[in-house]
Amino acid sequence: MIGAYLGLYTFILLFVWGFFIVAKIHAYKFKNFSYHIEKVTMSLFISLLVLSITGYIMIFFMDTSSFWNDSTEKRNSSSMEEVYY
């Protein structure tokens, strides 16, 4: 299941980072129009990088916690009733 989570998260990050690259190109083109555009794109880069790494870490710990626990259902044998035909 970790493969599905990682694949979906990577696919979403692909779009988010794609939009960031477009914004970075526009910031480079229009850097003469604003003094703050380089600082904003750098802070956006740092926050996206931190969130991306944190997301991968959270997916890894979420999946390993379910991996280490026994995921099969254990039923109480005393509540089961034997039926003979």
N, C-alpha and C positions, 0 to 999 in steps of 0.2 A: 504494500500500500504506500510505502514511502516513495516509490517511483512515480506513482500518480500524483502525490502531493508535490513532489519536487518538479515534475513536469508542468503541472498547472501553474505553480508559483513562478517558474522560470518563464513560461509563456506570458504571464501577466507582466513580469518585470521587463520582458523584451519590449512591450509597448510603452511602459513608463519610461524606460531609458531611451527609447526612440524619440519620444516627445521631448525629453531633456536634451538630446543631441540637437534636435531642431531648434529648441530655445537657445542653446549655446551658440549655434551658428548665427541666429538672429541677433543675439547679444554682441557677438563679434562684429557683425555688419553695422550695428547701430550704436556702437560704444561711444561715438562722439556726441550723441544726443543726450546722454545721461551719465552722471558721475557715479551713480549707485548700481548700475546694471551689472558690473563685474563682481561687486561684492554680493549682490543678490544671487547671481548664478553660482558663485563659489559656495555660498551657504546652502543653496539648493542641492548642489553636488554632494556636499558633506552629509546633509540630512538624508538624501537618497541612498548614499553608500551605507550609512549606519542602519537605515531601515531595511535595506536589502540583506545585509549580513545578519541582522537580528532575525529577520524572517526565516532565513535558512537554518539558523540555530534553533529557533522555536519549532520548526518542522521536524528537525532531527530529534530534539528532546521529546516532542509529542509522540513521535512514532516509536522511539526506543522505549518509552515508558509503557506503551501498549504491547511492545514486543516482549519485554521482560516479564510482564504479568501474563498469567495463563489466560488466554482469551477464550478458551472453551468454557461453556457453561457447566457448572457443577451442580447437580441436583441432589437434593437431600433424599437419600434412599428410604428414609422412614416415611416420607409422604407418598411414596409410590405404593400402589396396591396391585397385588398379583391377581390376575383373573384367569381362571381355568375354564375351558369349555369342554 
